[in-house]
Amino acid sequence: MTKEEAISFLKENKGSRVSHRFFSKGEWIGYDETGLICESGYLLESEFFAIRTNKSWNDGWFVVKE
């Protein structure tokens, strides 16, 4: 999926997770009640998506199945 689709998916499906082809196995991001988090439970900066401007970040996102 695209970056925009991943952002929309996460916002519409709280508690779900997405990953990217550049992430290592087991790495993901998702939204919870505190905001955007990673697999370690850390709260990520709101700029997480904004700073990934290289065109290679525009696709390659996928939903993490539990």
mmCIF file of the N, C-alpha and C atoms, coordinates in Angstrom:
data_MODEL
# 
_entry.id   MODEL 
# 
loop_
_atom_site.group_PDB 
_atom_site.id 
_atom_site.type_symbol 
_atom_site.label_atom_id 
_atom_site.label_alt_id 
_atom_site.label_comp_id 
_atom_site.label_asym_id 
_atom_site.label_entity_id 
_atom_site.label_seq_id 
_atom_site.pdbx_PDB_ins_code 
_atom_site.Cartn_x 
_atom_site.Cartn_y 
_atom_site.Cartn_z 
_atom_site.occupancy 
_atom_site.B_iso_or_equiv 
_atom_site.pdbx_formal_charge 
_atom_site.auth_seq_id 
_atom_site.auth_comp_id 
_atom_site.auth_asym_id 
_atom_site.auth_atom_id 
_atom_site.pdbx_PDB_model_num 
ATOM 1   N N  . MET A 1 1  ? 0.841  -1.176  0.000  1.00 0.00 ? 1  MET A N  1 
ATOM 2   C CA . MET A 1 1  ? 0.000  0.000   0.000  1.00 0.00 ? 1  MET A CA 1 
ATOM 3   C C  . MET A 1 1  ? 0.887  1.240   0.000  1.00 0.00 ? 1  MET A C  1 
ATOM 4   N N  . THR A 1 2  ? 0.307  2.362   -0.332 1.00 0.00 ? 2  THR A N  1 
ATOM 5   C CA . THR A 1 2  ? 1.067  3.607   -0.351 1.00 0.00 ? 2  THR A CA 1 
ATOM 6   C C  . THR A 1 2  ? 1.176  4.179   1.062  1.00 0.00 ? 2  THR A C  1 
ATOM 7   N N  . LYS A 1 3  ? 2.029  5.180   1.198  1.00 0.00 ? 3  LYS A N  1 
ATOM 8   C CA . LYS A 1 3  ? 2.180  5.848   2.493  1.00 0.00 ? 3  LYS A CA 1 
ATOM 9   C C  . LYS A 1 3  ? 0.862  6.473   2.930  1.00 0.00 ? 3  LYS A C  1 
ATOM 10  N N  . GLU A 1 4  ? 0.161  7.127   2.011  1.00 0.00 ? 4  GLU A N  1 
ATOM 11  C CA . GLU A 1 4  ? -1.109 7.754   2.337  1.00 0.00 ? 4  GLU A CA 1 
ATOM 12  C C  . GLU A 1 4  ? -2.148 6.718   2.762  1.00 0.00 ? 4  GLU A C  1 
ATOM 13  N N  . GLU A 1 5  ? -2.164 5.582   2.076  1.00 0.00 ? 5  GLU A N  1 
ATOM 14  C CA . GLU A 1 5  ? -3.087 4.509   2.443  1.00 0.00 ? 5  GLU A CA 1 
ATOM 15  C C  . GLU A 1 5  ? -2.750 3.952   3.827  1.00 0.00 ? 5  GLU A C  1 
ATOM 16  N N  . ALA A 1 6  ? -1.469 3.819   4.120  1.00 0.00 ? 6  ALA A N  1 
ATOM 17  C CA . ALA A 1 6  ? -1.046 3.317   5.436  1.00 0.00 ? 6  ALA A CA 1 
ATOM 18  C C  . ALA A 1 6  ? -1.470 4.277   6.546  1.00 0.00 ? 6  ALA A C  1 
ATOM 19  N N  . ILE A 1 7  ? -1.292 5.570   6.327  1.00 0.00 ? 7  ILE A N  1 
ATOM 20  C CA . ILE A 1 7  ? -1.691 6.572   7.320  1.00 0.00 ? 7  ILE A CA 1 
ATOM 21  C C  . ILE A 1 7  ? -3.197 6.502   7.546  1.00 0.00 ? 7  ILE A C  1 
ATOM 22  N N  . SER A 1 8  ? -3.963 6.479   6.472  1.00 0.00 ? 8  SER A N  1 
ATOM 23  C CA . SER A 1 8  ? -5.420 6.399   6.586  1.00 0.00 ? 8  SER A CA 1 
ATOM 24  C C  . SER A 1 8  ? -5.849 5.115   7.282  1.00 0.00 ? 8  SER A C  1 
ATOM 25  N N  . PHE A 1 9  ? -5.231 3.996   6.916  1.00 0.00 ? 9  PHE A N  1 
ATOM 26  C CA . PHE A 1 9  ? -5.566 2.712   7.525  1.00 0.00 ? 9  PHE A CA 1 
ATOM 27  C C  . PHE A 1 9  ? -5.349 2.759   9.031  1.00 0.00 ? 9  PHE A C  1 
ATOM 28  N N  . LEU A 1 10 ? -4.204 3.286   9.452  1.00 0.00 ? 10 LEU A N  1 
ATOM 29  C CA . LEU A 1 10 ? -3.902 3.343   10.885 1.00 0.00 ? 10 LEU A CA 1 
ATOM 30  C C  . LEU A 1 10 ? -4.886 4.236   11.632 1.00 0.00 ? 10 LEU A C  1 
ATOM 31  N N  . LYS A 1 11 ? -5.235 5.365   11.038 1.00 0.00 ? 11 LYS A N  1 
ATOM 32  C CA . LYS A 1 11 ? -6.163 6.287   11.698 1.00 0.00 ? 11 LYS A CA 1 
ATOM 33  C C  . LYS A 1 11 ? -7.563 5.699   11.798 1.00 0.00 ? 11 LYS A C  1 
ATOM 34  N N  . GLU A 1 12 ? -7.965 4.921   10.805 1.00 0.00 ? 12 GLU A N  1 
ATOM 35  C CA . GLU A 1 12 ? -9.307 4.343   10.785 1.00 0.00 ? 12 GLU A CA 1 
ATOM 36  C C  . GLU A 1 12 ? -9.393 3.037   11.563 1.00 0.00 ? 12 GLU A C  1 
ATOM 37  N N  . ASN A 1 13 ? -8.270 2.411   11.851 1.00 0.00 ? 13 ASN A N  1 
ATOM 38  C CA . ASN A 1 13 ? -8.243 1.094   12.487 1.00 0.00 ? 13 ASN A CA 1 
ATOM 39  C C  . ASN A 1 13 ? -7.312 1.115   13.693 1.00 0.00 ? 13 ASN A C  1 
ATOM 40  N N  . LYS A 1 14 ? -7.725 1.850   14.721 1.00 0.00 ? 14 LYS A N  1 
ATOM 41  C CA . LYS A 1 14 ? -6.900 1.966   15.929 1.00 0.00 ? 14 LYS A CA 1 
ATOM 42  C C  . LYS A 1 14 ? -6.548 0.576   16.450 1.00 0.00 ? 14 LYS A C  1 
ATOM 43  N N  . GLY A 1 15 ? -5.311 0.427   16.856 1.00 0.00 ? 15 GLY A N  1 
ATOM 44  C CA . GLY A 1 15 ? -4.842 -0.854  17.362 1.00 0.00 ? 15 GLY A CA 1 
ATOM 45  C C  . GLY A 1 15 ? -4.232 -1.743  16.298 1.00 0.00 ? 15 GLY A C  1 
ATOM 46  N N  . SER A 1 16 ? -4.388 -1.374  15.027 1.00 0.00 ? 16 SER A N  1 
ATOM 47  C CA . SER A 1 16 ? -3.775 -2.161  13.967 1.00 0.00 ? 16 SER A CA 1 
ATOM 48  C C  . SER A 1 16 ? -2.326 -1.704  13.759 1.00 0.00 ? 16 SER A C  1 
ATOM 49  N N  . ARG A 1 17 ? -1.598 -2.463  12.958 1.00 0.00 ? 17 ARG A N  1 
ATOM 50  C CA . ARG A 1 17 ? -0.177 -2.167  12.742 1.00 0.00 ? 17 ARG A CA 1 
ATOM 51  C C  . ARG A 1 17 ? 0.160  -2.255  11.262 1.00 0.00 ? 17 ARG A C  1 
ATOM 52  N N  . VAL A 1 18 ? 1.124  -1.446  10.854 1.00 0.00 ? 18 VAL A N  1 
ATOM 53  C CA . VAL A 1 18 ? 1.677  -1.538  9.504  1.00 0.00 ? 18 VAL A CA 1 
ATOM 54  C C  . VAL A 1 18 ? 3.189  -1.596  9.589  1.00 0.00 ? 18 VAL A C  1 
ATOM 55  N N  . SER A 1 19 ? 3.763  -2.124  8.532  1.00 0.00 ? 19 SER A N  1 
ATOM 56  C CA . SER A 1 19 ? 5.212  -2.195  8.425  1.00 0.00 ? 19 SER A CA 1 
ATOM 57  C C  . SER A 1 19 ? 5.595  -1.741  7.020  1.00 0.00 ? 19 SER A C  1 
ATOM 58  N N  . HIS A 1 20 ? 6.875  -1.645  6.777  1.00 0.00 ? 20 HIS A N  1 
ATOM 59  C CA . HIS A 1 20 ? 7.378  -1.217  5.478  1.00 0.00 ? 20 HIS A CA 1 
ATOM 60  C C  . HIS A 1 20 ? 8.475  -2.171  5.033  1.00 0.00 ? 20 HIS A C  1 
ATOM 61  N N  . ARG A 1 21 ? 8.678  -2.264  3.755  1.00 0.00 ? 21 ARG A N  1 
ATOM 62  C CA . ARG A 1 21 ? 9.685  -3.195  3.231  1.00 0.00 ? 21 ARG A CA 1 
ATOM 63  C C  . ARG A 1 21 ? 11.089 -2.866  3.722  1.00 0.00 ? 21 ARG A C  1 
ATOM 64  N N  . PHE A 1 22 ? 11.338 -1.642  4.161  1.00 0.00 ? 22 PHE A N  1 
ATOM 65  C CA . PHE A 1 22 ? 12.645 -1.281  4.711  1.00 0.00 ? 22 PHE A CA 1 
ATOM 66  C C  . PHE A 1 22 ? 12.802 -1.647  6.182  1.00 0.00 ? 22 PHE A C  1 
ATOM 67  N N  . PHE A 1 23 ? 11.691 -1.923  6.870  1.00 0.00 ? 23 PHE A N  1 
ATOM 68  C CA . PHE A 1 23 ? 11.747 -2.280  8.294  1.00 0.00 ? 23 PHE A CA 1 
ATOM 69  C C  . PHE A 1 23 ? 12.311 -3.691  8.444  1.00 0.00 ? 23 PHE A C  1 
ATOM 70  N N  . SER A 1 24 ? 12.933 -3.940  9.561  1.00 0.00 ? 24 SER A N  1 
ATOM 71  C CA . SER A 1 24 ? 13.406 -5.289  9.877  1.00 0.00 ? 24 SER A CA 1 
ATOM 72  C C  . SER A 1 24 ? 12.222 -6.155  10.285 1.00 0.00 ? 24 SER A C  1 
ATOM 73  N N  . LYS A 1 25 ? 12.425 -7.449  10.262 1.00 0.00 ? 25 LYS A N  1 
ATOM 74  C CA . LYS A 1 25 ? 11.377 -8.378  10.681 1.00 0.00 ? 25 LYS A CA 1 
ATOM 75  C C  . LYS A 1 25 ? 10.962 -8.049  12.114 1.00 0.00 ? 25 LYS A C  1 
ATOM 76  N N  . GLY A 1 26 ? 9.671  -7.960  12.337 1.00 0.00 ? 26 GLY A N  1 
ATOM 77  C CA . GLY A 1 26 ? 9.156  -7.649  13.665 1.00 0.00 ? 26 GLY A CA 1 
ATOM 78  C C  . GLY A 1 26 ? 8.982  -6.174  13.954 1.00 0.00 ? 26 GLY A C  1 
ATOM 79  N N  . GLU A 1 27 ? 9.455  -5.303  13.075 1.00 0.00 ? 27 GLU A N  1 
ATOM 80  C CA . GLU A 1 27 ? 9.276  -3.859  13.274 1.00 0.00 ? 27 GLU A CA 1 
ATOM 81  C C  . GLU A 1 27 ? 7.954  -3.417  12.666 1.00 0.00 ? 27 GLU A C  1 
ATOM 82  N N  . TRP A 1 28 ? 7.238  -2.566  13.361 1.00 0.00 ? 28 TRP A N  1 
ATOM 83  C CA . TRP A 1 28 ? 5.964  -2.052  12.894 1.00 0.00 ? 28 TRP A CA 1 
ATOM 84  C C  . TRP A 1 28 ? 5.658  -0.734  13.583 1.00 0.00 ? 28 TRP A C  1 
ATOM 85  N N  . ILE A 1 29 ? 4.638  -0.050  13.086 1.00 0.00 ? 29 ILE A N  1 
ATOM 86  C CA . ILE A 1 29 ? 4.108  1.146   13.733 1.00 0.00 ? 29 ILE A CA 1 
ATOM 87  C C  . ILE A 1 29 ? 2.597  1.013   13.792 1.00 0.00 ? 29 ILE A C  1 
ATOM 88  N N  . GLY A 1 30 ? 2.000  1.705   14.735 1.00 0.00 ? 30 GLY A N  1 
ATOM 89  C CA . GLY A 1 30 ? 0.551  1.690   14.882 1.00 0.00 ? 30 GLY A CA 1 
ATOM 90  C C  . GLY A 1 30 ? 0.108  2.851   15.742 1.00 0.00 ? 30 GLY A C  1 
ATOM 91  N N  . TYR A 1 31 ? -1.196 3.042   15.831 1.00 0.00 ? 31 TYR A N  1 
ATOM 92  C CA . TYR A 1 31 ? -1.760 4.071   16.692 1.00 0.00 ? 31 TYR A CA 1 
ATOM 93  C C  . TYR A 1 31 ? -2.413 3.407   17.891 1.00 0.00 ? 31 TYR A C  1 
ATOM 94  N N  . ASP A 1 32 ? -2.233 3.987   19.060 1.00 0.00 ? 32 ASP A N  1 
ATOM 95  C CA . ASP A 1 32 ? -3.012 3.586   20.233 1.00 0.00 ? 32 ASP A CA 1 
ATOM 96  C C  . ASP A 1 32 ? -3.551 4.857   20.873 1.00 0.00 ? 32 ASP A C  1 
ATOM 97  N N  . GLU A 1 33 ? -4.046 4.775   22.077 1.00 0.00 ? 33 GLU A N  1 
ATOM 98  C CA . GLU A 1 33 ? -4.653 5.941   22.726 1.00 0.00 ? 33 GLU A CA 1 
ATOM 99  C C  . GLU A 1 33 ? -3.663 7.089   22.965 1.00 0.00 ? 33 GLU A C  1 
ATOM 100 N N  . THR A 1 34 ? -2.365 6.803   22.947 1.00 0.00 ? 34 THR A N  1 
ATOM 101 C CA . THR A 1 34 ? -1.369 7.844   23.176 1.00 0.00 ? 34 THR A CA 1 
ATOM 102 C C  . THR A 1 34 ? -0.860 8.475   21.892 1.00 0.00 ? 34 THR A C  1 
ATOM 103 N N  . GLY A 1 35 ? -1.036 7.805   20.769 1.00 0.00 ? 35 GLY A N  1 
ATOM 104 C CA . GLY A 1 35 ? -0.550 8.310   19.492 1.00 0.00 ? 35 GLY A CA 1 
ATOM 105 C C  . GLY A 1 35 ? 0.155  7.236   18.690 1.00 0.00 ? 35 GLY A C  1 
ATOM 106 N N  . LEU A 1 36 ? 1.058  7.650   17.838 1.00 0.00 ? 36 LEU A N  1 
ATOM 107 C CA . LEU A 1 36 ? 1.800  6.743   16.968 1.00 0.00 ? 36 LEU A CA 1 
ATOM 108 C C  . LEU A 1 36 ? 2.885  6.041   17.781 1.00 0.00 ? 36 LEU A C  1 
ATOM 109 N N  . ILE A 1 37 ? 2.886  4.713   17.759 1.00 0.00 ? 37 ILE A N  1 
ATOM 110 C CA . ILE A 1 37 ? 3.848  3.934   18.540 1.00 0.00 ? 37 ILE A CA 1 
ATOM 111 C C  . ILE A 1 37 ? 4.575  2.934   17.643 1.00 0.00 ? 37 ILE A C  1 
ATOM 112 N N  . CYS A 1 38 ? 5.692  2.418   18.172 1.00 0.00 ? 38 CYS A N  1 
ATOM 113 C CA . CYS A 1 38 ? 6.435  1.368   17.475 1.00 0.00 ? 38 CYS A CA 1 
ATOM 114 C C  . CYS A 1 38 ? 6.298  0.059   18.239 1.00 0.00 ? 38 CYS A C  1 
ATOM 115 N N  . GLU A 1 39 ? 6.917  -0.982  17.709 1.00 0.00 ? 39 GLU A N  1 
ATOM 116 C CA . GLU A 1 39 ? 6.818  -2.321  18.298 1.00 0.00 ? 39 GLU A CA 1 
ATOM 117 C C  . GLU A 1 39 ? 7.362  -2.398  19.718 1.00 0.00 ? 39 GLU A C  1 
ATOM 118 N N  . SER A 1 40 ? 8.222  -1.479  20.098 1.00 0.00 ? 40 SER A N  1 
ATOM 119 C CA . SER A 1 40 ? 8.774  -1.450  21.454 1.00 0.00 ? 40 SER A CA 1 
ATOM 120 C C  . SER A 1 40 ? 7.900  -0.676  22.435 1.00 0.00 ? 40 SER A C  1 
ATOM 121 N N  . GLY A 1 41 ? 6.817  -0.092  21.916 1.00 0.00 ? 41 GLY A N  1 
ATOM 122 C CA . GLY A 1 41 ? 5.906  0.659   22.761 1.00 0.00 ? 41 GLY A CA 1 
ATOM 123 C C  . GLY A 1 41 ? 6.267  2.117   22.915 1.00 0.00 ? 41 GLY A C  1 
ATOM 124 N N  . TYR A 1 42 ? 7.298  2.569   22.199 1.00 0.00 ? 42 TYR A N  1 
ATOM 125 C CA . TYR A 1 42 ? 7.700  3.970   22.292 1.00 0.00 ? 42 TYR A CA 1 
ATOM 126 C C  . TYR A 1 42 ? 6.774  4.862   21.482 1.00 0.00 ? 42 TYR A C  1 
ATOM 127 N N  . LEU A 1 43 ? 6.477  6.016   22.021 1.00 0.00 ? 43 LEU A N  1 
ATOM 128 C CA . LEU A 1 43 ? 5.694  7.014   21.317 1.00 0.00 ? 43 LEU A CA 1 
ATOM 129 C C  . LEU A 1 43 ? 6.587  7.673   20.279 1.00 0.00 ? 43 LEU A C  1 
ATOM 130 N N  . LEU A 1 44 ? 6.135  7.692   19.035 1.00 0.00 ? 44 LEU A N  1 
ATOM 131 C CA . LEU A 1 44 ? 6.923  8.266   17.939 1.00 0.00 ? 44 LEU A CA 1 
ATOM 132 C C  . LEU A 1 44 ? 6.533  9.725   17.716 1.00 0.00 ? 44 LEU A C  1 
ATOM 133 N N  . GLU A 1 45 ? 7.468  10.482  17.222 1.00 0.00 ? 45 GLU A N  1 
ATOM 134 C CA . GLU A 1 45 ? 7.223  11.888  16.913 1.00 0.00 ? 45 GLU A CA 1 
ATOM 135 C C  . GLU A 1 45 ? 6.170  11.998  15.822 1.00 0.00 ? 45 GLU A C  1 
ATOM 136 N N  . SER A 1 46 ? 5.403  13.058  15.855 1.00 0.00 ? 46 SER A N  1 
ATOM 137 C CA . SER A 1 46 ? 4.357  13.269  14.858 1.00 0.00 ? 46 SER A CA 1 
ATOM 138 C C  . SER A 1 46 ? 4.929  13.434  13.452 1.00 0.00 ? 46 SER A C  1 
ATOM 139 N N  . GLU A 1 47 ? 6.206  13.731  13.352 1.00 0.00 ? 47 GLU A N  1 
ATOM 140 C CA . GLU A 1 47 ? 6.868  13.910  12.057 1.00 0.00 ? 47 GLU A CA 1 
ATOM 141 C C  . GLU A 1 47 ? 7.291  12.590  11.418 1.00 0.00 ? 47 GLU A C  1 
ATOM 142 N N  . PHE A 1 48 ? 6.966  11.461  12.035 1.00 0.00 ? 48 PHE A N  1 
ATOM 143 C CA . PHE A 1 48 ? 7.419  10.166  11.543 1.00 0.00 ? 48 PHE A CA 1 
ATOM 144 C C  . PHE A 1 48 ? 7.213  10.023  10.037 1.00 0.00 ? 48 PHE A C  1 
ATOM 145 N N  . PHE A 1 49 ? 6.009  10.278  9.569  1.00 0.00 ? 49 PHE A N  1 
ATOM 146 C CA . PHE A 1 49 ? 5.726  10.141  8.142  1.00 0.00 ? 49 PHE A CA 1 
ATOM 147 C C  . PHE A 1 49 ? 6.237  11.342  7.352  1.00 0.00 ? 49 PHE A C  1 
ATOM 148 N N  . ALA A 1 50 ? 6.158  12.518  7.933  1.00 0.00 ? 50 ALA A N  1 
ATOM 149 C CA . ALA A 1 50 ? 6.528  13.745  7.219  1.00 0.00 ? 50 ALA A CA 1 
ATOM 150 C C  . ALA A 1 50 ? 8.005  13.767  6.808  1.00 0.00 ? 50 ALA A C  1 
ATOM 151 N N  . ILE A 1 51 ? 8.875  13.174  7.616  1.00 0.00 ? 51 ILE A N  1 
ATOM 152 C CA . ILE A 1 51 ? 10.302 13.222  7.278  1.00 0.00 ? 51 ILE A CA 1 
ATOM 153 C C  . ILE A 1 51 ? 10.702 12.138  6.283  1.00 0.00 ? 51 ILE A C  1 
ATOM 154 N N  . ARG A 1 52 ? 9.813  11.216  6.000  1.00 0.00 ? 52 ARG A N  1 
ATOM 155 C CA . ARG A 1 52 ? 10.099 10.166  5.018  1.00 0.00 ? 52 ARG A CA 1 
ATOM 156 C C  . ARG A 1 52 ? 9.604  10.637  3.661  1.00 0.00 ? 52 ARG A C  1 
ATOM 157 N N  . THR A 1 53 ? 10.416 11.515  3.041  1.00 0.00 ? 53 THR A N  1 
ATOM 158 C CA . THR A 1 53 ? 10.006 12.169  1.799  1.00 0.00 ? 53 THR A CA 1 
ATOM 159 C C  . THR A 1 53 ? 10.576 11.511  0.552  1.00 0.00 ? 53 THR A C  1 
ATOM 160 N N  . ASN A 1 54 ? 11.574 10.673  0.693  1.00 0.00 ? 54 ASN A N  1 
ATOM 161 C CA . ASN A 1 54 ? 12.139 9.992   -0.466 1.00 0.00 ? 54 ASN A CA 1 
ATOM 162 C C  . ASN A 1 54 ? 11.052 9.143   -1.115 1.00 0.00 ? 54 ASN A C  1 
ATOM 163 N N  . LYS A 1 55 ? 11.019 9.126   -2.436 1.00 0.00 ? 55 LYS A N  1 
ATOM 164 C CA . LYS A 1 55 ? 9.945  8.414   -3.140 1.00 0.00 ? 55 LYS A CA 1 
ATOM 165 C C  . LYS A 1 55 ? 9.893  6.927   -2.796 1.00 0.00 ? 55 LYS A C  1 
ATOM 166 N N  . SER A 1 56 ? 10.984 6.369   -2.301 1.00 0.00 ? 56 SER A N  1 
ATOM 167 C CA . SER A 1 56 ? 10.980 4.955   -1.935 1.00 0.00 ? 56 SER A CA 1 
ATOM 168 C C  . SER A 1 56 ? 10.084 4.665   -0.730 1.00 0.00 ? 56 SER A C  1 
ATOM 169 N N  . TRP A 1 57 ? 9.708  5.700   0.031  1.00 0.00 ? 57 TRP A N  1 
ATOM 170 C CA . TRP A 1 57 ? 8.790  5.533   1.159  1.00 0.00 ? 57 TRP A CA 1 
ATOM 171 C C  . TRP A 1 57 ? 7.332  5.661   0.728  1.00 0.00 ? 57 TRP A C  1 
ATOM 172 N N  . ASN A 1 58 ? 7.085  6.023   -0.538 1.00 0.00 ? 58 ASN A N  1 
ATOM 173 C CA . ASN A 1 58 ? 5.718  6.242   -1.003 1.00 0.00 ? 58 ASN A CA 1 
ATOM 174 C C  . ASN A 1 58 ? 4.916  4.963   -1.186 1.00 0.00 ? 58 ASN A C  1 
ATOM 175 N N  . ASP A 1 59 ? 5.602  3.823   -1.282 1.00 0.00 ? 59 ASP A N  1 
ATOM 176 C CA . ASP A 1 59 ? 4.897  2.545   -1.359 1.00 0.00 ? 59 ASP A CA 1 
ATOM 177 C C  . ASP A 1 59 ? 5.700  1.496   -0.598 1.00 0.00 ? 59 ASP A C  1 
ATOM 178 N N  . GLY A 1 60 ? 5.198  0.285   -0.576 1.00 0.00 ? 60 GLY A N  1 
ATOM 179 C CA . GLY A 1 60 ? 5.888  -0.775  0.146  1.00 0.00 ? 60 GLY A CA 1 
ATOM 180 C C  . GLY A 1 60 ? 5.387  -0.983  1.579  1.00 0.00 ? 60 GLY A C  1 
ATOM 181 N N  . TRP A 1 61 ? 4.268  -0.347  1.929  1.00 0.00 ? 61 TRP A N  1 
ATOM 182 C CA . TRP A 1 61 ? 3.662  -0.505  3.248  1.00 0.00 ? 61 TRP A CA 1 
ATOM 183 C C  . TRP A 1 61 ? 2.711  -1.684  3.211  1.00 0.00 ? 61 TRP A C  1 
ATOM 184 N N  . PHE A 1 62 ? 2.583  -2.389  4.336  1.00 0.00 ? 62 PHE A N  1 
ATOM 185 C CA . PHE A 1 62 ? 1.655  -3.512  4.407  1.00 0.00 ? 62 PHE A CA 1 
ATOM 186 C C  . PHE A 1 62 ? 1.142  -3.676  5.827  1.00 0.00 ? 62 PHE A C  1 
ATOM 187 N N  . VAL A 1 63 ? -0.031 -4.266  5.942  1.00 0.00 ? 63 VAL A N  1 
ATOM 188 C CA . VAL A 1 63 ? -0.669 -4.509  7.228  1.00 0.00 ? 63 VAL A CA 1 
ATOM 189 C C  . VAL A 1 63 ? 0.022  -5.693  7.904  1.00 0.00 ? 63 VAL A C  1 
ATOM 190 N N  . VAL A 1 64 ? 0.323  -5.547  9.172  1.00 0.00 ? 64 VAL A N  1 
ATOM 191 C CA . VAL A 1 64 ? 0.925  -6.638  9.956  1.00 0.00 ? 64 VAL A CA 1 
ATOM 192 C C  . VAL A 1 64 ? -0.203 -7.482  10.519 1.00 0.00 ? 64 VAL A C  1 
ATOM 193 N N  . LYS A 1 65 ? -0.212 -8.740  10.148 1.00 0.00 ? 65 LYS A N  1 
ATOM 194 C CA . LYS A 1 65 ? -1.205 -9.677  10.669 1.00 0.00 ? 65 LYS A CA 1 
ATOM 195 C C  . LYS A 1 65 ? -0.693 -10.249 11.974 1.00 0.00 ? 65 LYS A C  1 
ATOM 196 N N  . GLU A 1 66 ? -1.574 -10.402 12.925 1.00 0.00 ? 66 GLU A N  1 
ATOM 197 C CA . GLU A 1 66 ? -1.156 -10.928 14.233 1.00 0.00 ? 66 GLU A CA 1 
ATOM 198 C C  . GLU A 1 66 ? -1.037 -12.420 14.223 1.00 0.00 ? 66 GLU A C  1 
# 
